[in-house]
């Protein structure tokens, strides 16, 4: 890339962070914080710290994916998806690794504050809270690299569900409420499943390149038909979990507002069934918007339900 077309430092790091992926990473925090508000335990500082952790870990995962896929040679065959700043020569591997350390440091500092905060809420909880944070940091990098890269072993979907679903939602609730209840446990599935759907789009788009480079995603292992079915199942189950939680009395009926996101889900589902390759980039972004919109509408419904008693 020539100096005339090379983006400036801010634009380069923004490209590396892949901003279209970031709103979805906070959806579990939004759901967990909304449930904390409904329980009368909302703490804005803890919610903000959890938001920073989720955002920083997503950026760390994106940085690691960019630099380590370049070093493994996987990006040399990549024909679709966003610009890879290391492969394009916009940022060097050394710069990317330094940036990776910075965002991990930010996540660690915010996470440490939450651990210290937990000492006043539930003193005996800090070991597992700290352990979860350490595992989240390790997994954000191990997703792409290391002796057992999760994405290459077909474990990416499980990683996303655990850390962006269960850990983000339940953790956000716990650091505010100081206890765990059925509502955040069950409802952590919904944001987690929609974020898994984002990964499914990514894996279907890159299925040929992943197959050639030995990246054994579930799409590669079981085929395009499986990936499309998994995508639709994730979106459907996210709404089913919400309906079950309302029937069980775990959350306000007002949270059905989240179903107003259904038209966007249907639009993305139809695209997933009919297109492939680079055309799926729009579906990838659309599913990211769906994740954020679903969480936001859920939060609005939870707030209305709490305020109306």
C-alpha positions in Angstrom: 0.0 0.0 0.0 1.4 3.4 -1.0 1.9 6.2 1.4 -0.7 8.3 -0.5 -3.4 5.7 0.2 -2.3 4.5 3.6 -4.8 5.5 6.4 -3.6 7.6 9.3 -3.0 6.1 12.8 -6.5 6.6 14.1 -8.1 5.2 11.0 -5.7 2.3 11.0 -6.4 1.2 14.6 -10.2 1.8 14.0 -10.0 -0.6 11.0 -8.1 -3.1 13.1 -10.8 -2.9 15.9 -13.5 -3.8 13.3 -16.1 -1.4 14.7 -19.0 -3.2 13.1 -18.4 -6.1 15.5 -18.3 -4.1 18.7 -21.9 -3.2 19.5 -22.8 -6.9 19.6 -20.1 -7.6 22.1 -21.9 -5.4 24.7 -25.3 -7.0 24.3 -24.8 -9.4 27.2 -23.8 -6.5 29.4 -26.9 -4.6 28.4 -29.2 -7.5 29.2 -27.4 -8.2 32.6 -27.5 -4.6 33.6 -31.2 -4.3 32.7 -32.0 -7.3 34.8 -30.0 -5.7 37.7 -32.1 -2.5 37.3 -35.3 -4.5 37.4 -34.1 -6.2 40.6 -33.3 -2.7 42.1 -29.5 -3.4 42.2 -28.3 -1.3 39.2 -24.9 0.2 39.7 -23.8 2.5 36.8 -20.1 2.4 37.6 -20.0 -1.4 37.7 -22.1 -1.6 34.5 -19.7 0.8 32.8 -16.7 -1.3 33.9 -18.4 -4.5 32.6 -19.1 -2.7 29.3 -15.4 -1.7 29.0 -14.3 -5.3 29.7 -16.6 -6.7 27.0 -15.6 -4.1 24.5 -11.8 -4.5 25.2 -12.0 -8.3 24.9 -13.7 -8.1 21.6 -11.1 -5.7 20.3 -8.4 -7.9 21.7 -9.9 -10.9 19.9 -10.0 -8.9 16.6 -6.4 -7.7 17.0 -5.2 -11.3 17.7 -7.2 -12.6 14.7 -5.7 -10.0 12.4 -2.0 -10.5 13.4 -1.9 -14.2 14.1 -3.9 -15.2 11.0 -1.3 -13.1 9.0 1.5 -14.9 10.7 0.0 -18.3 10.1 -0.6 -17.5 6.4 -4.4 -17.9 6.7 -5.0 -14.3 5.5 -3.0 -14.8 2.3 -6.0 -16.8 0.8 -8.7 -14.6 2.4 -11.0 -13.3 -0.4 -13.8 -11.9 1.7 -14.4 -9.9 4.8 -12.9 -6.7 6.2 -9.5 -5.3 5.4 -6.8 -7.1 7.5 -4.5 -4.3 8.5 -1.5 -6.6 9.1 -1.9 -8.5 5.8 -2.3 -5.1 4.0 0.8 -3.6 5.6 -1.1 -0.8 7.2 0.2 -1.9 10.7 3.2 -4.1 11.4 2.9 -7.3 13.4 4.9 -5.7 16.2 2.5 -2.7 16.3 -0.5 -5.1 16.4 0.9 -7.1 19.2 1.6 -3.9 21.2 -1.9 -2.8 20.6 -3.2 -6.2 21.7 -1.3 -5.9 25.0 -2.8 -2.4 25.5 -6.4 -3.5 25.1 -5.8 -6.6 27.3 -4.4 -4.2 29.9 -7.5 -2.1 29.7 -9.7 -5.2 30.1 -7.6 -6.4 33.0 -7.8 -3.0 34.8 -11.6 -2.8 34.5 -11.9 -6.4 35.4 -9.8 -6.0 38.5 -12.0 -3.1 39.6 -15.0 -5.4 39.3 -13.2 -8.1 41.4 -12.4 -5.5 44.1 -16.0 -4.3 44.0 -17.2 -7.9 44.5 -15.4 -8.0 47.8 -18.0 -5.7 49.3 -21.0 -7.5 47.7 -20.1 -11.1 48.0 -16.6 -11.6 49.7 -16.3 -15.2 48.8 -16.9 -14.7 45.1 -13.7 -13.1 44.1 -11.7 -16.3 43.2 -14.2 -17.5 40.6 -14.8 -14.0 39.3 -11.0 -13.5 38.9 -10.7 -16.9 37.3 -13.5 -16.2 34.8 -11.8 -12.9 33.8 -8.4 -14.6 33.3 -10.0 -17.3 31.2 -11.8 -14.7 29.1 -8.5 -12.9 28.4 -6.7 -16.1 27.5 -9.6 -17.3 25.3 -9.8 -14.0 23.4 -6.2 -14.7 22.2 -6.4 -18.5 22.1 -9.4 -18.1 19.7 -6.8 -17.6 16.9 -3.4 -18.7 18.1 -1.6 -21.0 20.5 -1.2 -24.8 20.5 -5.0 -25.3 20.4 -6.6 -22.4 18.6 -10.3 -22.5 19.3 -11.4 -21.3 15.9 -9.4 -24.0 14.1 -10.8 -26.8 16.3 -14.5 -25.8 15.7 -14.9 -24.5 19.3 -15.5 -20.9 18.3 -19.2 -21.2 18.7 -18.9 -22.6 22.2 -16.4 -19.9 23.1 -18.7 -17.1 22.0 -21.7 -18.6 23.8 -19.8 -19.0 27.1 -18.0 -15.6 27.2 -20.3 -13.3 25.3 -23.4 -14.9 26.5 -23.1 -16.5 29.9 -20.1 -14.7 31.3 -21.1 -11.2 30.0 -24.8 -11.4 31.1 -24.4 -13.3 34.4 -21.2 -11.5 35.3 -22.7 -8.0 34.6 -25.7 -8.9 36.8 -23.6 -10.4 39.6 -21.1 -7.5 40.0 -24.1 -5.2 40.5 -26.5 -7.4 42.5 -24.0 -9.4 44.5 -25.9 -12.6 43.9 -27.0 -14.9 41.0 -30.6 -15.7 40.1 -32.5 -17.7 37.5 -33.3 -14.8 35.3 -29.7 -13.8 34.2 -28.7 -17.5 34.0 -31.5 -18.3 31.5 -31.6 -15.0 29.7 -27.8 -15.1 29.1 -28.6 -17.6 26.4 -30.4 -15.0 24.2 -27.6 -12.5 23.6 -25.1 -15.4 23.4 -27.0 -17.2 20.7 -27.4 -14.1 18.6 -23.7 -13.4 18.8 -23.0 -17.1 17.9 -25.2 -16.4 14.8 -22.7 -13.6 13.9 -19.9 -16.1 14.0 -21.9 -18.5 11.8 -22.3 -15.9 9.1 -18.5 -15.2 9.2 -17.8 -19.0 9.0 -20.1 -19.5 6.1 -18.7 -16.6 4.2 -15.1 -17.9 4.7 -15.9 -21.6 4.3 -13.7 -22.2 1.2 -10.7 -20.3 2.6 -11.1 -22.0 6.0 -11.2 -25.4 4.4 -8.0 -24.7 2.4 -6.1 -23.5 5.5 -7.2 -26.3 7.8 -9.5 -24.1 9.9 -12.1 -26.7 11.0 -15.1 -24.5 11.9 -18.5 -26.1 12.3 -19.4 -24.8 8.8 -16.3 -26.6 7.4 -17.0 -29.8 9.4 -20.7 -30.2 8.7 -21.3 -28.1 5.5 -23.2 -25.1 4.3 -26.6 -26.6 5.1 -25.6 -27.1 8.8 -24.4 -23.5 9.0 -27.6 -22.1 7.6 -29.7 -24.3 10.0 -27.5 -23.3 13.0 -28.0 -19.6 12.1 -31.8 -19.9 12.0 -31.9 -22.0 15.2 -29.8 -19.4 17.1 -32.1 -16.6 16.2 -35.3 -18.6 16.9 -34.0 -20.0 20.3 -33.0 -16.5 21.5 -36.7 -15.5 21.2 -38.0 -18.8 22.6 -35.8 -18.4 25.7 -37.2 -14.9 26.2 -40.8 -16.2 26.0 -40.0 -19.0 28.4 -38.5 -16.6 30.9 -41.7 -14.5 30.8 -44.0 -17.5 31.2 -41.9 -18.6 34.2 -42.2 -15.2 35.7 -38.5 -14.4 35.6 -38.8 -11.2 33.7 -41.5 -8.6 32.8 -43.9 -9.1 29.9 -42.7 -5.7 28.7 -39.4 -7.4 27.6 -41.4 -8.8 24.7 -40.4 -5.5 23.1 -37.3 -7.4 22.1 -39.4 -9.2 19.5 -39.8 -5.9 17.6 -36.4 -6.9 16.2 -38.0 -9.8 14.4 -38.3 -8.0 11.0 -34.5 -7.5 11.0 -34.0 -11.2 12.0 -36.3 -12.4 9.1 -34.4 -10.2 6.7 -31.0 -11.6 7.8 -32.4 -15.1 7.8 -33.6 -14.9 4.2 -30.2 -13.5 3.1 -28.4 -16.3 4.9 -30.4 -18.9 2.9 -29.9 -17.3 -0.5 -26.4 -15.7 -0.7 -22.8 -16.5 -0.1 -19.3 -15.1 -0.3 -18.7 -11.4 0.0 -22.4 -10.7 -0.2 -22.7 -12.1 3.3 -20.8 -9.1 4.7 -24.1 -7.2 4.8 -25.7 -10.1 6.7 -22.8 -10.1 9.1 -23.3 -6.4 9.9 -27.1 -6.9 10.0 -26.8 -9.7 12.5 -24.5 -7.5 14.6 -27.1 -4.8 14.6 -29.8 -7.4 15.4 -27.8 -8.4 18.5 -27.5 -4.9 19.8 -31.1 -4.0 18.9 -32.5 -7.1 20.6 -30.6 -6.3 23.8 -31.6 -2.6 23.7 -35.3 -3.4 23.2 -35.1 -6.0 26.0 -33.5 -3.4 28.3 -36.2 -0.8 27.5 -38.9 -3.4 28.3 -37.2 -4.3 31.6 -36.9 -0.7 32.6 -40.6 0.0 31.8 -41.6 -3.1 33.7 -39.6 -2.1 36.7 -40.9 1.5 36.7 -44.5 0.4 36.3 -44.0 -2.1 39.1 
